[in-house]
Amino acid sequence: MMMNKTNQSLRVKKLSAPGRQAGVVLVMALVMLMVLTLIGVSSMSSSTLEMKVATNMQQHNTAFQAAQSRLAFAGSEDNSNPVNYLIHIPDLQDSSTWPVQTCNSLDGCLDGADWKAAADINYVGCGVGVGNSLESGKGFSYRTFEIKATGETLTGSSRSVQVSAVLYPVKSCGDEMI
C-alpha cells in the first residue's frame, strides 16, 4: 500500500512541475489584451473623425446662414438697405460699395459663429406679366434682379454662395432701359 502513495505523489509532482507548463494562459491573455487595445484605438480614431465632421458641418452652416442673411437683407425694404429697386436703373448704387457685413464675438455673435458676408446685385431686365383672362398682356411690369450673396467664416475655412432672383413691380418697362 505504501507504493500507491508514492506513485500518486510522483504523479502530482510531474503534473505540477514548472518545466511542464506551456504558458497557454499567458498567450491567451496577451491576445485578448491586443484585441481590446485595437478596439480602443479604433474607437478613438472614429470619435476624432466624427468630431472633425461635426466641426466642418458647423462651419459650413455658419457660412450658409451668413449668405442667407445677406440675401434677405439685400432683398428687403429695410431703411439701412442701400439699394432702392424702384428708382431709375442708372441711379442704382453700385453694390461693390456696400460694406461687407461681419459678425464676431466682439459684436455679440454667440458660440464663436464668426462670419462675413457680401452681396452683388445685377439688373437682369424688365418684363411684362401675362395678365388675366380678361386683359391678356396687361399684367404687371416688373424688374428682375439677381442677387449673389457670399458668406464665409472669418477663418476662411468654409464658404457658401447663394443666388436669388428678386422681382419688383414697376409702372412700365421702358423708362429704365439704358
LINFENBEL-V358906 format. One record per pair of residues at least 12 apart in sequence whose C-alpha atoms are under 10 Angstrom apart, sorted by the first residue. I is the first residue (numbers start at 1). J is the second residue. Records with the same first field share a line. If there is no record, write none. Layout:
I = J ; J
This chain:
56 = 157 ; 158
57 = 158
58 = 113 ; 158
59 = 113 ; 114 ; 115 ; 152 ; 153 ; 155 ; 156 ; 157 ; 158 ; 159
60 = 151 ; 152 ; 153 ; 157 ; 158 ; 159 ; 160
61 = 113 ; 151 ; 152 ; 153 ; 158 ; 159 ; 160
62 = 112 ; 113 ; 114 ; 115 ; 116 ; 151 ; 152 ; 153 ; 158 ; 159 ; 160
63 = 113 ; 114 ; 115 ; 116 ; 117 ; 150 ; 151 ; 152 ; 153 ; 154 ; 156 ; 157 ; 158 ; 159 ; 160 ; 161
64 = 115 ; 117 ; 149 ; 150 ; 151 ; 152 ; 153 ; 158 ; 159 ; 160 ; 161 ; 162
65 = 115 ; 117 ; 151 ; 152 ; 160 ; 162
66 = 101 ; 102 ; 103 ; 113 ; 114 ; 115 ; 116 ; 117 ; 118 ; 149 ; 150 ; 151 ; 152 ; 153 ; 159 ; 160 ; 161 ; 162
67 = 115 ; 116 ; 117 ; 118 ; 119 ; 148 ; 149 ; 150 ; 151 ; 152 ; 159 ; 160 ; 161 ; 162 ; 163
68 = 117 ; 149 ; 150 ; 151 ; 160 ; 161 ; 162 ; 163 ; 164
69 = 101 ; 117 ; 118 ; 149 ; 150 ; 151
70 = 100 ; 101 ; 116 ; 117 ; 118 ; 119 ; 120 ; 147 ; 148 ; 149 ; 150 ; 151 ; 162
71 = 117 ; 118 ; 119 ; 120 ; 121 ; 147 ; 148 ; 149 ; 150 ; 151 ; 162 ; 163 ; 164 ; 165 ; 166
72 = 147 ; 149 ; 164
73 = 119
74 = 95 ; 118 ; 119 ; 120 ; 121 ; 147 ; 148 ; 149 ; 166
75 = 121 ; 145 ; 146 ; 147 ; 164 ; 165 ; 166 ; 167 ; 168
76 = 166
81 = 98
82 = 94 ; 95 ; 97 ; 98 ; 99
83 = 95 ; 98 ; 121
85 = 123 ; 143 ; 144 ; 145 ; 166 ; 167 ; 168 ; 169 ; 170
86 = 142 ; 143 ; 168 ; 169 ; 170 ; 171 ; 176
87 = 170 ; 176
88 = 175 ; 176 ; 177 ; 178
89 = 123 ; 143 ; 175 ; 176 ; 177 ; 178
90 = 176 ; 177 ; 178
91 = 176
92 = 121 ; 122 ; 123
93 = 121
94 = 120 ; 121 ; 122
95 = 118 ; 119 ; 120 ; 121 ; 122 ; 147
96 = 118 ; 119 ; 120 ; 121
97 = 120
98 = 118 ; 119 ; 120
99 = 117 ; 118 ; 119
100 = 116 ; 117 ; 118 ; 119 ; 150 ; 151
101 = 115 ; 116 ; 117 ; 118 ; 119 ; 151
102 = 114 ; 115 ; 116 ; 117 ; 118 ; 151 ; 152 ; 153 ; 154
103 = 115 ; 116 ; 117 ; 153 ; 154
104 = 116 ; 153 ; 154
113 = 153 ; 154
114 = 152 ; 153 ; 154 ; 155
115 = 151 ; 152 ; 153 ; 154 ; 155 ; 156 ; 158 ; 159
116 = 150 ; 151 ; 152 ; 153 ; 154 ; 155 ; 156 ; 159
117 = 149 ; 150 ; 151 ; 152 ; 153 ; 154 ; 159 ; 160 ; 161
118 = 148 ; 149 ; 150 ; 151 ; 152 ; 161
119 = 147 ; 148 ; 149 ; 150 ; 151 ; 161 ; 162 ; 163
120 = 146 ; 147 ; 148 ; 149 ; 150 ; 163
121 = 145 ; 146 ; 147 ; 148 ; 149 ; 163 ; 164 ; 165 ; 166
122 = 144 ; 145 ; 146 ; 147 ; 148 ; 165
123 = 143 ; 144 ; 145 ; 146 ; 147 ; 165 ; 166
124 = 143 ; 144 ; 145 ; 146 ; 165 ; 166 ; 167
125 = 142 ; 143 ; 144 ; 145 ; 146 ; 167 ; 173 ; 176 ; 177
126 = 141 ; 142 ; 143 ; 144 ; 145 ; 167 ; 168 ; 169 ; 170 ; 172 ; 173 ; 174 ; 176 ; 177
127 = 139 ; 140 ; 141 ; 142 ; 143 ; 144 ; 167 ; 169 ; 170 ; 172 ; 173 ; 174
128 = 140 ; 141 ; 142 ; 143 ; 169 ; 170 ; 172 ; 173
129 = 141 ; 142 ; 169
140 = 168 ; 169 ; 170 ; 171 ; 172 ; 173
141 = 167 ; 168 ; 169 ; 170 ; 171 ; 172 ; 173 ; 174
142 = 166 ; 167 ; 168 ; 169 ; 170 ; 171 ; 172 ; 173
143 = 166 ; 167 ; 168 ; 169 ; 170 ; 172 ; 173 ; 176
144 = 165 ; 166 ; 167 ; 168 ; 169
145 = 164 ; 165 ; 166 ; 167 ; 168
146 = 163 ; 164 ; 165 ; 166 ; 167
147 = 162 ; 163 ; 164 ; 165 ; 166
148 = 161 ; 162 ; 163 ; 164 ; 165
149 = 161 ; 162 ; 163 ; 164
150 = 162 ; 163
